[in-house]
Amino acid sequence: MPPPCMTVRPTATPTMVDDCRTRTVCIDYVNSCGIMYGTCVADCDPRPVPTPPPCPKTSTLISSVKAKTTP
């Protein structure tokens, strides 16, 4: 007599639902005077745009000058 047949039922695979609220994206910006700022938000459209920080009233300008020497 053959052994009894065993019925194997497949297990259900969970369905993944793509939801932009479960993903985070970080955005970096630079304002008009070179100050970096940014934020991390949910990956949903439209994404909010943060307000840039104001430029300081006083700033230091750093420049470099290449001196030319004559022989």
C-alpha positions as a Markdown table, in Angstrom:
| # | Residue | x | y | z |
|---|---|---|---|---|
| 1 | Met | 0.0 | 0.0 | 0.0 |
| 2 | Pro | 1.5 | 3.4 | -1.0 |
| 3 | Pro | 2.0 | 6.1 | 1.7 |
| 4 | Pro | -0.8 | 8.6 | 2.1 |
| 5 | Cys | -0.5 | 11.8 | 0.1 |
| 6 | Met | 0.4 | 14.9 | 2.1 |
| 7 | Thr | -1.2 | 18.1 | 1.0 |
| 8 | Val | 1.1 | 21.1 | 1.3 |
| 9 | Arg | -0.6 | 24.4 | 1.2 |
| 10 | Pro | 1.4 | 27.4 | 0.0 |
| 11 | Thr | 1.9 | 30.1 | 2.5 |
| 12 | Ala | 0.6 | 33.5 | 1.6 |
| 13 | Thr | 3.1 | 36.1 | 0.6 |
| 14 | Pro | 2.4 | 39.5 | 2.3 |
| 15 | Thr | 1.5 | 42.2 | -0.2 |
| 16 | Met | 3.8 | 45.2 | 0.0 |
| 17 | Val | 2.0 | 48.5 | -0.4 |
| 18 | Asp | 4.1 | 51.3 | -1.6 |
| 19 | Asp | 3.4 | 54.4 | 0.5 |
| 20 | Cys | 5.4 | 57.6 | 0.1 |
| 21 | Arg | 4.9 | 58.4 | 3.8 |
| 22 | Thr | 7.1 | 55.4 | 4.7 |
| 23 | Arg | 10.1 | 56.7 | 2.8 |
| 24 | Thr | 12.2 | 59.7 | 3.7 |
| 25 | Val | 14.3 | 61.9 | 1.5 |
| 26 | Cys | 16.8 | 64.5 | 2.7 |
| 27 | Ile | 17.2 | 67.7 | 0.6 |
| 28 | Asp | 20.2 | 70.0 | 0.9 |
| 29 | Tyr | 20.2 | 73.6 | -0.3 |
| 30 | Val | 22.6 | 76.6 | -0.3 |
| 31 | Asn | 21.2 | 80.1 | 0.1 |
| 32 | Ser | 22.4 | 83.2 | -1.8 |
| 33 | Cys | 25.2 | 83.9 | 0.6 |
| 34 | Gly | 26.5 | 80.4 | 0.7 |
| 35 | Ile | 24.9 | 79.1 | 4.0 |
| 36 | Met | 23.9 | 75.4 | 3.7 |
| 37 | Tyr | 20.4 | 74.4 | 5.0 |
| 38 | Gly | 18.0 | 71.6 | 4.3 |
| 39 | Thr | 15.5 | 69.1 | 5.7 |
| 40 | Cys | 14.3 | 65.6 | 5.6 |
| 41 | Val | 10.7 | 65.0 | 4.5 |
| 42 | Ala | 8.4 | 62.2 | 3.5 |
| 43 | Asp | 9.0 | 61.2 | -0.2 |
| 44 | Cys | 5.5 | 62.5 | -1.3 |
| 45 | Asp | 4.9 | 65.0 | -4.0 |
| 46 | Pro | 4.8 | 67.9 | -3.7 |
| 47 | Arg | 7.7 | 68.1 | -1.3 |
| 48 | Pro | 7.8 | 71.1 | 0.9 |
| 49 | Val | 10.6 | 73.6 | 0.3 |
| 50 | Pro | 12.1 | 75.0 | 3.5 |
| 51 | Thr | 12.6 | 78.7 | 3.8 |
| 52 | Pro | 16.3 | 79.7 | 3.4 |
| 53 | Pro | 18.0 | 81.2 | 6.4 |
| 54 | Pro | 18.7 | 85.0 | 6.1 |
| 55 | Cys | 22.1 | 86.1 | 5.2 |
| 56 | Pro | 24.0 | 87.7 | 8.1 |
| 57 | Lys | 24.0 | 91.5 | 8.2 |
| 58 | Thr | 27.8 | 91.4 | 8.3 |
| 59 | Ser | 29.8 | 89.0 | 6.4 |
| 60 | Thr | 33.5 | 88.2 | 5.8 |
| 61 | Leu | 34.6 | 88.0 | 2.3 |
| 62 | Ile | 37.4 | 85.6 | 1.8 |
| 63 | Ser | 39.3 | 85.9 | -1.4 |
| 64 | Ser | 42.6 | 84.6 | -2.7 |
| 65 | Val | 44.9 | 86.5 | -4.9 |
| 66 | Lys | 47.7 | 84.8 | -6.8 |
| 67 | Ala | 50.8 | 87.1 | -6.7 |
| 68 | Lys | 52.9 | 87.2 | -9.8 |
| 69 | Thr | 56.6 | 87.6 | -9.2 |
| 70 | Thr | 59.0 | 89.0 | -11.8 |
| 71 | Pro | 62.5 | 87.7 | -12.1 |
